[in-house]
Amino acid sequence: MGPPPKSAGERRRRNATIAMTRLPAGGRQGDPPRWPLIDDVVASAQRDMARRQADEYELQLLEPDLQGRQRASVQRKLDAAQSAAMVLDKQIEAQAALEAELWRDLWATPQAVAWERLGWTREVAQYVRWKVKAEMGDLDASKEARQLGDRLGLTPLAMLRLRWEVAPDEVAEQRQERTTRAKRTARQRLRVVDSEGGSGAVAGS
């Protein structure tokens, strides 16, 4: 005869789905949290090392016995060290500016409401650092940024995995509906005017 049918309560529990967390379409309001990470240690160390090397080469050039090819070699090394320090300075400056901009933009998104509830401030900051490095040409950083972006729900598929969805923007929908209705009414008026104008022309002929 087979097993007895399951009760209605058991069937409901079996078919139950996890509710979606709705995030506001207007995004998170207010200022972003304080940036929690220190400066890029690797880039700062490389820049400081280049500066120290440049200082050492400048001291060598002050030695009166340094002449000919040796002097030219030290001068080339000095130029290279100064150039490296300058490039790293610009890189650190650009990275800081891009991080600040991306940090501000991310904390205005709908996902930022969930991050704030979950306390994911440092996780978002780590994504920002990897993402900026990726945009500056670091291929390994792009892989890290992609993985962190998925964890933070920055793609539609990642949002689905986290059971997040953006709530409909009812105000925007109403505004769009009013605009569409106004355009439709204007077209109807134009058709009426054209129709009346056409009738008059026929009557005049």
N, C-alpha and C positions, 0 to 999 in steps of 0.2 A: 504493500500500500504506500510505501515511501514515508519520509519524515513528515511530521505535522507542519502545517504552514506557520511561518513566523508571525509573531504578533505585530500589530501596527507600530508599536513603539520601537521594536527591534528593526523594522524596515526603515523607519525614519532615521535612526542612528546610523544605519549602514549607508544610507544615501545622503547623509548630511555633508555639506561642503563648508570649507572655511570661509568665513565672511571676508569680503574685500575691505581694506582700509581706504577710505575716501580722502583724497588730498585736495585742498582748495585750488581751483583753477588760477586764482590770482597770485598764487605762490605765498611764500613766507613774507611777512611784513616786518619792518624794522631793520636796524643795523645788523650786520653779520657779527658772529662771535669774534673774540680777540684771536688773532693768529697764534696758534699754539707751538709752532715749530721754530727751532733755531735756524740761523743762516746755513746755507749749504756748506758743510764743513769741508768737503773735498775740494770744491772750487776755491774756497777761501784759503786753504792750506797751499794749493798749487800757486795761487797768486802771491802769497807771502814768501814762498820759496823762490819764486822768480825775482821778487824784489831783493831778497838777500843775495842772490847770485849777482844781480846787477850791481849791488853795493860793493861786493867783493871785486868784481872786474874793474870798477871805477878806482878802487884803491890800488889795484895792480898797475893801472895806467899812470899812476902818480910816481911809480918807481923810476928813477932816472936811468937805470941800467936796462930797462925794457926797450928794445929797439927792433927795427926791421920787421921780419916776419912774425916774431913773437908778439910784438905790439899790435900788428894788424890782426892776428888771431884773437887776441884778447878783446880788441875793439869789436870784432864780429860777434864774439860771444856776449859782449855787453849789449850790443844792438838787439840780439835775439832775445836776451833775458828781459830787456825793457819792453820789447814788442809783446812777449808772452804775458808780462804783467799787465800791460795795457788792455790786451784782448780779454784777459780774465776779469779785469775790472769792469769792462763793458758788459761781459757775459753775466756777471753777478748783478749788476745794476738792472739789466734787461729782465733777468729772471725774477728779481724782486718785484718789478713793476707788473709783469705778467701774472705772477702769483697773486698779487693784491687785486688785480682786475678780475681774474677767474674766481677767486675766493668770494668777492662781492657778488658776482653774477650767480654763482651756485646757490648762495644762501637766500636768493630771491625766488628760487624755483619751488614748485609744489612739493618735490621730494624733500626739500629742506625742512618742511614742517615735521616729517617723520624723523629725519636725522636729529632734530632738536629733542624730540620726545625720547629717542633712543640714546641720546648722548654720544653721537657719532662724530664729534667735532674733530678729533685727531685723525680719524679715518678719512674724513673729507679733506683735511689738510694734506695727508699723505697722497691722496689722489691728485690734488692740485699740483704738488711738487713733481710727481711722475709725469703728469700731463704736460706741464710746461717744459720739462726736459725733453719730452717726446716732440713737442712742437719746435724745439731748438735743434732737432736732428738726432737725438739719441734713440736708436732702434730698440735697445733693451728696455728703455724707459717706456716706450709705447706699449710693450707687452704688459708691463706692470700696471700701467694706466688703464688698459683695457680690462684687466681682471678686476681691479678695484672699482671701475665704473660699473661692472656687472653687479658687484656686491652692493653698491650704493643705489641701484635701481635707476641708472641713467639711460637705459634703453627700454623700449616697450616690452621686450621679452623678459628683461631683468625685473621690471615692475610687476609683470604677471607672476613670476616666481615668488616675489615678496608679497603677493596678494595686495598690491597697491593699485589704485586707479584714481585718475583726476576727475573730480566731480564736475558735472556740467556747469559752465558759467552762465547762469540763468539771466543775469543782467545783460551780458553780451548777446545772448540769443534773442532776448527781447528787443535789443537795439537793432540787431540784424533784421529781425522780423519787421520792425517799423520801417527800416530803410527799404526793404524789399517791397513792402506794401505801398510806400510812397512812390517808388519807381514804377510799380504796376499801375497806380492811379494816374501818374503823369503820362504813361504810354496810352492809357485809355483816353485821356483828355486829348492827346495829340491825334488819335484816330478819329475822335468825334469832330475835331476841327478840320482835319483833312477831308472827312466825309462831307461836312457842310460846305467846305470850299469847292469840292468837286461838284456838288449838286448845283451850287450857284453858277458855276461856269457853264453847265449844260443848259440851265434855264436862260442864261444870257444869250446863248447862241441861237 
